[in-house]
Amino acid sequence: MFDPQSLRLEGHKRKRLKVNGACDACRDRKTRCDGRHPVCLACETRNCAQYCRYTRRAKGNDLAAASSTSRPVSVQSTISAPPSASGKISQPIASSTWDSPAKESDGLATLTSYDDNSTYGSSSTVAFFRRILSADDVIRSAVRLERDENSQHRQKSLAKPHASVAVLPERQEMDDFISCYWNFVHPMFPVLHKPTFCDQYSHAGEMEIGNENLSCFSSGREHAVFLSMLNLVCALGCQFSNLIRDVQKTSVAYEFYERSKQAFQHDWLDAADLSIVQLLLLNGVYLQSTRHANRCWNSVGLAIRASQILGLHVEDQRHAMSQLEHQMRRRIWHTCVSLDRLLSMTFGRPTMIHGTNSVPLPLIIDDEYLRVEGVGVQPHDAPSYLSLFVNSCVLLEILRDVLHFVTTCEPGSEQAGEEANVAPIPSMVAQVLELNRRLDRFSTTLPIYLHMGDSGMEKLACSNEVGFQKKVLYCRFLLTRLLLLRPMLLSMVVNTDGLHCASSTENLDYGIIRQCCDLCISTAYNLIDTVYVNLGTMYSSSSWHSVYFTFSSAIVMLASLKSNVLNMQATDSSFQLHWTRCLAILDYYKEHVCSATQVIRSLQAVQQRMFKQQQKRADRYQSTNPPVGGVGLTPISQLSNADGPSFADVFYSPDGSIQDDFGTNLFNLNWLELFQSET
């Protein structure tokens, strides 16, 4: 693949002055450079400021080798072109000067290195794991031995891009990546206006980098923004393309991301226009699939601040706007809100956008029907792809309240209050029932083409783009419900020393909570089935989300074994079926997601420990009569884990290079107390 650091720009061949501080572009053009920072006069005059870079020059053979591989290429083949399936091997893309160290969490935070001291809230997976670092771990020695044997190989495999990534694809491949973006990413995050972007793309493909006739762009900066967007679109779209092998998709996407950074090198902090907000949001969407959690979090945060500068957070009625501008402002703002909610869930951190969202939802109308003059409408016989986004916004408002509820259920929560400490179970029951009713109402009000019931595996399979949108919304719905019901499952862990006869009131609460626990485990099963039935198809969830959904459900399944009330057994046919499917999903994605292998090892370690504990408990209770009035409900925080292991090495990256994959608010640290406590 072509190295952006070795771009050669076409221009007049003039004798180059020996300026020690000449930029790379002027060196390649062999033109005069005044060495001005940050952009030299020559690059500014040519409207190619985005390529004006000052890097330390290589010496000797290294410089000769780099020069021998360079050649003039078009804007399509250098900045926006993806890797090809041909046999040509690319040079690794040079990292930009602001790359962060390798020890960093990823955008979905499931596993983390020991020295990652970022803040993760109680509902995140990372925080869930960190709570158990201090206890003795009977598994640690075996895991550490495996770590010592494999860490060197793992570091080497992650340090360099895939060897078969190739260069200079055909225009047909570019078109396929962009088409995949419109079909699979754009309906979830409608940041761009498709007709406008496609028009710019068709013009950009015809232009040479050194050509000063950039008539479709008002400035070189606008051109740089578009090129950066184009590479991010390809980074997202190529991950759904059939033209790239699955094992190559992650590295190919990352190279597009690197090119995006090279294309736009202006100061983000001075930017305050709509295109910059769009670019930041695309960055945030892509970075969810990478090991760069901080970049993901900060990109979305900057997008929100820039949106507020532009007034997107209020419905501006002072100025006359076209339908196109009005609806795009709404879409971009609600994308900010959606990502704010999702990342808050992922990392367990506070949302930036508080209170009620006063900006109305965008109209359910496709891009091609929006008008600059007049008012366009969606045809009645054509379902709009924007229905997924609008209904997701409604669901995420419920998620916001679910997150608040989950936070108040945590031990030591500042928001729990005295009432929660005095009577946590009745308070939890009331809130869960109310939030669950809202989820039920949401489900029944969906348009028929987005409604997905629980009526068998064949109904979960996707066969077209509309089916894919339906599945995406269904997975988000199941995940929200799983998060809501998790505290109920935690509350049903039985302390055998605390069994007592319950009153009729406690029996009623007990019955409701038992039904909540049943619904929690069935929700986990449905989420596993939805991922499993579409495995290996073009309508499967993205690899990182598939691992995340599976890990979420698997831990709920393991936790259910600790609940004596559910009477769940590891030998149950339904449990065994879905556990097998969990491992099959993770095994399928272990070549695509660096942490999938670690997740498999983690789950198997916990599984072994849990099954042994369950057998001991079964033997203990076999000779004991169950209490007449039910069981006492003991908060997790009061359970002893003195006899249980810490799973620090199991759940943490062995070498510090595999970072927090697929973290979510779904996992509170109290889950692992279930795995550690010996009943």
Sequence and secondary structure as in RCSB ss.txt:
>XXXX:A:sequence
MFDPQSLRLEGHKRKRLKVNGACDACRDRKTRCDGRHPVCLACETRNCAQYCRYTRRAKGNDLAAASSTSRPVSV
QSTISAPPSASGKISQPIASSTWDSPAKESDGLATLTSYDDNSTYGSSSTVAFFRRILSADDVIRSAVRLERDEN
SQHRQKSLAKPHASVAVLPERQEMDDFISCYWNFVHPMFPVLHKPTFCDQYSHAGEMEIGNENLSCFSSGREHAV
FLSMLNLVCALGCQFSNLIRDVQKTSVAYEFYERSKQAFQHDWLDAADLSIVQLLLLNGVYLQSTRHANRCWNSV
GLAIRASQILGLHVEDQRHAMSQLEHQMRRRIWHTCVSLDRLLSMTFGRPTMIHGTNSVPLPLIIDDEYLRVEGV
GVQPHDAPSYLSLFVNSCVLLEILRDVLHFVTTCEPGSEQAGEEANVAPIPSMVAQVLELNRRLDRFSTTLPIYL
HMGDSGMEKLACSNEVGFQKKVLYCRFLLTRLLLLRPMLLSMVVNTDGLHCASSTENLDYGIIRQCCDLCISTAY
NLIDTVYVNLGTMYSSSSWHSVYFTFSSAIVMLASLKSNVLNMQATDSSFQLHWTRCLAILDYYKEHVCSATQVI
RSLQAVQQRMFKQQQKRADRYQSTNPPVGGVGLTPISQLSNADGPSFADVFYSPDGSIQDDFGTNLFNLNWLELF
QSET
>XXXX:A:secstr
   GGG             TT  HHHHHHT      SSS HHHHHTT GGG        HHHHHHHHHT    BH
HHHTS    SSS         TT   S    TT SSB TT      TTSHHHHHHTTSSS  TTHHHHHHHHHHH
HHHHHHHHHS  TT      HHHHHHHHHHIIIIITTT   S HHHHHHHHHHHTT BTT    TT SSHHHHHH
HHHHHHHHHHHHGGG SSS HHHHHHHHHHHHHHHHHH  S GGG  SHHHHHHHHHHHHHHTTSS HHHHHHHH
HHHHHHHHHTTTTS   SS   HHHHHHHHHHHHHHHHHHHHHHHHHT   SS S   S    S  GGG  SSS 
    TTS  THHHHHHHHHHHHHHHHHHHHHHHTSTT TTTHHHHHHSHHHHHHHHHHHHHHHHHHHHHTS GGG
   SS HHHH   SHHHHHHHHHHHHHHHHHHHHHHHHHHHT   GGG     HHHHHHHHHHHHHHHHHHHHHH
HHHHHHHHTTTSTTS  HHHHHHHHHHHHHHHHHHTT TTTT  TT HHHHHHHHHHHHHHHHTTTT TTHHHHH
HHHHHHHHHHHHHHHHHHHHHHTS   TT      GGGS  TTS   HHHHB SSS S  TT  TT  THHHHHH
H   
